[in-house]
């Protein structure tokens, strides 16, 4: 199972490409491709929103089955999920039927969640240098960058079906390289992995802890300190729910909002910018947090994220939308990393899994609200996103104060 010494330097790259397959393409290729599909298939905004929501439901299922111990995040599950994710990209091109699209994107979401857990839980064990974890987590942004580049380069030459097939071919190449990511063929029974979470600091091996029920102790063992910690965790989790809902609205509709300004194909350039910013984000925010403290860094990161959402609404020029895309990419992974870090600092053993459950639910609710109430008013959806992110920031800071987090 372990990679040999000669290939150990490629290990973080294998992890990065695994996350690229799972997130940048398996989950997020839909974003730059959506305007072209809407134009070609004469969809309104609602079908795209519901299909996106089903993909997030699938992602939640994928992470949940591992968190509950129903599926073991081993080598077989990881490799099977790489195959399913790649085939899922190709399957989108078969028919525009909405039931088919929704079903395929749900299955793709499950595969994405499984791959994500299989990679992220092994990052601490597979990192030989401090920067290795950042390289692996940077695969999310690299995949987003590749997704935008495919649409930007081929969107004027290929139709929407061919774009999905191109993406599937790239995913297959990435999967071949990612295939040998070091992961056990079987997880020992006395260790329950998981971190079904979005990127966290790879230097924190305590972030992958046993996941059982929401309670950490029996009722008769609850002390005032424990009660305060639970209250802080509940507040932090609620804030993380709003973060999941707010960020995913931007991630789903950024290119749609840019379409009238750039044109359907050129709008993918905003996604390309977001990908570049996302790739640079993990290492950057790790450095910032180390210098000024996690809480201050998280506050700055949140402020930039809210500003980016508002900028997208009130900006009608390409440069403004490009800045908004950069702010989105630069902040969403940073918020995830630092929030998980704060949760684990509170001493909650399964903080990452608890927080991710709320984050995933937020990702489901966000697009669903847009589909139900704002499908014809995308700008209003971005205002709702900014409000949700502002609430998330406020609750996060209250949770930090309640939990007496020092940094």
C-alpha positions in Angstrom: 0.0 0.0 0.0 2.6 2.7 0.9 4.1 4.5 -2.0 7.8 3.7 -2.6 10.4 6.3 -1.8 11.0 7.2 -5.4 7.3 8.2 -5.9 6.8 9.8 -2.5 7.4 13.3 -4.0 4.4 12.7 -6.3 2.1 11.7 -3.4 0.7 15.2 -2.7 0.1 15.7 -6.5 -1.8 12.4 -6.6 -4.0 13.7 -3.7 -4.4 17.0 -5.5 -5.6 15.3 -8.7 -7.9 13.1 -6.7 -9.5 16.2 -5.3 -9.6 17.8 -8.7 -11.6 14.9 -10.0 -13.9 14.9 -7.1 -14.5 18.7 -6.7 -13.2 20.8 -9.5 -14.7 18.6 -12.2 -17.0 16.1 -10.6 -18.9 18.7 -8.7 -18.1 22.1 -10.2 -17.7 21.6 -14.0 -21.5 22.1 -14.0 -20.9 25.8 -13.1 -19.1 27.0 -16.2 -21.1 24.6 -18.4 -24.5 25.7 -17.2 -24.9 28.9 -19.2 -24.2 27.0 -22.4 -26.7 24.3 -21.4 -29.3 26.9 -20.5 -28.9 28.6 -23.9 -28.9 25.4 -25.9 -31.7 23.6 -24.1 -33.8 26.7 -23.4 -33.9 26.1 -19.7 -34.9 28.6 -17.2 -32.9 29.0 -14.0 -35.0 26.6 -12.0 -33.9 23.3 -13.7 -30.2 24.2 -13.2 -30.8 25.0 -9.6 -32.6 21.8 -8.8 -30.0 19.7 -10.6 -27.3 21.5 -8.6 -29.2 20.8 -5.4 -29.4 17.1 -6.2 -25.6 17.0 -6.7 -25.2 18.5 -3.3 -27.6 16.0 -1.8 -25.4 13.3 -3.3 -22.3 14.8 -1.8 -24.0 14.9 1.6 -24.9 11.2 1.3 -21.4 10.3 0.3 -19.9 11.9 3.3 -22.6 10.8 5.7 -22.4 7.1 4.9 -18.7 7.2 5.9 -19.3 9.3 8.9 -21.8 6.7 10.1 -19.5 3.8 9.4 -21.8 2.4 6.7 -19.0 2.6 4.1 -15.3 2.1 4.7 -13.1 4.8 3.1 -10.6 2.2 1.7 -8.7 1.8 -1.5 -11.6 0.0 -3.3 -14.1 2.7 -2.4 -11.7 5.4 -3.5 -10.8 3.9 -6.9 -14.4 2.9 -7.6 -15.5 6.4 -6.9 -12.9 7.8 -9.3 -14.4 5.6 -12.0 -18.0 6.6 -11.2 -17.1 10.3 -11.1 -15.5 10.1 -14.5 -18.3 8.1 -16.1 -20.8 10.5 -14.5 -19.3 13.4 -16.4 -19.6 11.5 -19.7 -23.1 10.4 -18.9 -24.4 13.9 -18.7 -23.9 14.2 -22.4 -26.2 11.3 -23.2 -29.5 13.1 -22.9 -30.9 16.5 -21.7 -33.8 14.7 -20.0 -34.1 16.4 -16.6 -34.7 13.2 -14.7 -31.6 11.7 -16.2 -29.6 14.8 -15.5 -30.8 14.9 -11.9 -30.1 11.2 -11.3 -26.6 11.3 -12.8 -25.6 14.4 -10.9 -26.9 12.8 -7.6 -24.7 9.7 -8.2 -21.8 12.0 -9.2 -22.2 13.9 -5.9 -22.0 10.7 -3.9 -18.8 9.7 -5.7 -17.4 13.2 -5.1 -18.1 13.0 -1.3 -16.5 9.5 -1.1 -13.4 10.6 -3.0 -13.1 13.7 -0.9 -13.1 11.8 2.4 -10.7 9.1 1.1 -8.2 11.8 0.2 -8.5 14.3 3.0 -8.5 11.8 5.8 -5.1 10.5 4.5 -3.4 13.8 3.9 -1.8 14.0 7.4 -0.4 10.4 7.1 0.8 11.0 3.5 2.4 14.4 4.1 6.2 14.4 4.3 6.7 18.1 4.3 4.5 20.9 5.9 3.5 22.2 2.5 2.4 18.8 1.2 -1.1 19.2 2.7 -1.5 22.6 1.1 -0.5 21.1 -2.3 -3.1 18.3 -2.0 -5.9 20.7 -0.9 -4.9 23.0 -3.7 -6.3 20.4 -6.1 -9.8 21.7 -5.5 -8.8 25.0 -7.0 -6.8 23.4 -9.7 -9.8 21.3 -10.8 -11.9 24.5 -10.9 -9.3 26.1 -13.0 -9.3 23.2 -15.4 -13.1 23.3 -15.6 -13.1 26.9 -16.6 -10.3 26.5 -19.0 -12.1 23.7 -20.9 -15.2 25.8 -21.4 -13.2 28.9 -22.2 -11.0 27.1 -24.8 -13.5 24.8 -26.4 -16.9 26.5 -25.7 -17.0 28.3 -29.0 -16.0 25.1 -31.0 -17.9 22.4 -29.1 -21.5 22.0 -28.0 -22.5 21.3 -24.4 -22.4 17.5 -24.9 -18.9 17.6 -26.3 -17.7 19.8 -23.4 -18.8 17.2 -20.9 -17.0 14.5 -22.8 -13.8 16.5 -22.9 -14.1 17.0 -19.2 -14.6 13.3 -18.7 -11.5 12.6 -20.8 -9.4 15.0 -18.6 -10.9 13.4 -15.5 -9.9 10.0 -16.7 -6.3 11.2 -17.1 -6.3 12.7 -13.7 -7.8 9.5 -12.2 -5.0 7.4 -13.7 -2.4 9.6 -11.9 -4.5 9.8 -8.7 -5.1 6.0 -8.7 -2.1 5.2 -6.5 -2.8 7.7 -3.8 -1.6 5.8 -0.7 -4.7 4.5 1.1 -5.2 1.3 3.1 -6.9 -1.7 1.4 -8.8 -2.0 4.7 -9.3 0.4 7.5 -8.5 -1.1 11.0 -11.6 -1.6 13.0 -10.4 0.4 16.0 -10.0 3.6 13.9 -13.0 5.3 12.4 -11.9 8.0 10.0 -13.5 10.5 9.4 -13.2 13.7 8.3 -16.0 14.1 5.8 -15.1 17.8 5.7 -13.9 20.4 3.2 -10.2 21.2 3.3 -8.6 21.6 6.8 -5.1 22.1 7.9 -3.2 19.0 7.1 -0.9 19.4 10.1 -3.7 18.6 12.5 -4.0 14.9 12.8 -6.7 15.2 15.4 -9.1 16.4 12.8 -10.0 12.8 11.9 -11.8 11.4 14.9 -14.4 8.9 15.6 -17.9 9.9 14.6 -20.9 8.6 16.6 -23.8 10.5 18.0 -23.9 14.3 18.3 -23.3 14.0 22.1 -19.7 13.6 23.2 -20.5 12.5 26.7 -23.3 10.9 28.6 -25.9 13.3 30.2 -24.7 12.6 33.8 -21.2 13.5 32.9 -22.1 17.0 31.6 -20.2 19.7 33.5 -20.6 23.5 33.2 -17.4 23.5 31.0 -18.9 20.8 28.8 -22.2 22.5 28.6 -20.5 25.8 27.5 -18.5 23.9 24.9 -21.5 22.3 23.5 -23.3 25.6 23.3 -20.3 27.1 21.5 -20.2 24.2 19.1 -23.9 24.6 18.3 -23.5 28.3 17.5 -20.4 27.6 15.4 -22.3 24.8 13.5 -25.2 27.1 12.8 -22.8 29.7 11.4 -21.3 27.0 9.3 -24.7 26.1 7.9 -25.1 29.7 6.7 -21.6 29.6 5.2 -22.4 26.4 3.2 -25.6 28.0 1.9 -24.1 31.4 1.1 -20.9 30.2 -0.6 -22.6 27.6 -2.8 -25.0 30.2 -4.3 -22.0 32.1 -5.5 -20.3 28.9 -6.7 -23.3 27.8 -8.6 -24.4 31.1 -10.2 -21.3 33.1 -10.6 -20.9 32.2 -14.3 -24.6 32.6 -15.0 -24.4 36.2 -13.5 -21.4 36.9 -15.7 -23.1 35.6 -18.9 -24.8 38.8 -20.0 -21.5 40.8 -19.4 -19.0 38.4 -21.0 -21.2 36.2 -23.3 -22.0 32.6 -22.5 -18.6 31.1 -23.4 -16.3 33.9 -22.2 -18.2 34.0 -18.9 -16.2 30.9 -18.0 -13.2 33.2 -17.6 -14.6 34.2 -14.2 -14.5 30.5 -13.2 -10.9 30.3 -14.4 -10.0 33.2 -12.2 -11.9 31.6 -9.2 -9.9 28.4 -9.8 -6.5 30.2 -9.7 -7.5 32.0 -6.5 -8.8 28.8 -4.9 -5.5 26.9 -5.7 -3.5 29.6 -4.0 -5.9 29.9 -1.0 -4.9 27.0 1.3 -1.2 27.8 1.7 -1.9 31.6 1.8 -4.5 31.5 4.6 -2.3 29.0 6.6 0.5 31.6 6.5 -1.8 34.4 7.5 -3.4 32.5 10.3 0.0 31.6 11.6 1.1 35.2 11.7 -2.0 37.0 13.1 -4.0 34.1 14.6 -6.8 32.0 13.2 -9.7 34.1 14.5 -8.4 37.3 13.1 -7.6 35.6 9.8 -11.0 34.1 9.6 -12.7 37.4 10.2 -10.7 39.0 7.4 -11.5 36.0 5.1 -15.2 36.3 5.9 -15.3 40.1 5.2 -13.6 39.5 1.9 -16.2 36.8 1.0 -19.2 39.0 1.9 -17.6 41.9 -0.1 -17.1 39.7 -3.1 -20.8 38.6 -3.1 -22.0 42.2 -3.0 -19.5 43.2 -5.6 -20.9 40.7 -8.0 -24.4 42.1 -7.6 -23.5 45.7 -8.1 -20.9 45.2 -10.7 -21.8 45.2 -14.4 -18.3 45.4 -15.8 -15.9 42.5 -16.6 -13.2 43.8 -14.2 -15.6 43.9 -11.2 -16.9 40.4 -11.9 -13.3 39.1 -12.2 -12.5 40.7 -8.8 -15.6 39.1 -7.4 -14.6 35.7 -8.8 -11.1 36.0 -7.3 -12.5 36.9 -3.9 -14.9 33.9 -4.0 -12.1 31.5 -4.9 -9.7 33.0 -2.5 -12.0 32.8 0.5 -14.2 29.8 0.6 -11.5 27.2 1.2 -9.9 29.5 3.7 -13.1 29.8 5.7 -13.5 26.0 5.8 -10.0 25.4 6.9 -10.0 27.9 9.7 -13.5 27.1 11.0 -12.7 23.4 11.3 -9.5 24.4 13.1 -11.5 26.5 15.6 -13.9 23.6 16.1 -11.1 21.2 16.9 -9.4 23.8 19.1 -12.6 23.8 21.3 -11.8 20.2 22.2 -14.8 18.6 20.5 -13.6 15.2 19.4 -15.7 14.9 16.2 -15.8 18.6 15.4 -15.0 18.3 11.7 -17.8 15.7 11.0 -20.4 17.7 13.0 -19.5 20.9 11.2 -19.5 19.3 7.8 -23.0 17.9 8.3 -24.3 21.4 8.8 -22.2 22.7 5.9 -23.6 20.0 3.6 -27.1 20.8 4.6 -26.5 24.5 3.8 -25.2 23.5 0.4 -28.5 21.7 -0.3 -30.7 24.5 1.0 -29.0 27.4 -0.8 -29.6 26.3 -4.4 -33.1 25.0 -3.4 -34.1 28.4 -2.1 -32.9 30.0 -5.3 -34.8 27.5 -7.4 -38.0 28.0 -5.4 -38.0 31.8 -4.9 -35.3 33.5 -6.9 -34.9 31.5 -10.2 -35.6 34.6 -12.3 -33.7 37.0 -10.1 -30.1 35.8 -9.9 -28.9 39.2 -8.6 -31.3 38.8 -5.7 -29.7 35.4 -5.0 -26.3 37.0 -4.6 -27.8 39.5 -2.1 -29.2 36.6 -0.2 -25.8 34.9 -0.3 -24.1 38.0 1.1 -26.7 38.2 4.0 -26.2 34.5 4.7 -22.4 34.9 4.8 -22.6 37.9 7.1 -24.8 35.9 9.5 -22.3 33.1 9.3 -19.5 35.4 10.2 -21.4 36.9 13.2 -22.4 33.4 14.5 -18.8 32.1 14.0 -17.4 35.0 16.1 -20.1 34.5 18.8 -19.2 30.8 18.8 -15.5 31.6 19.2 -16.2 33.9 22.2 -18.5 31.4 23.8 -15.9 28.7 23.4 -13.1 30.9 24.8 -11.0 30.2 21.8 -7.7 32.0 22.2 -6.5 32.3 18.6 
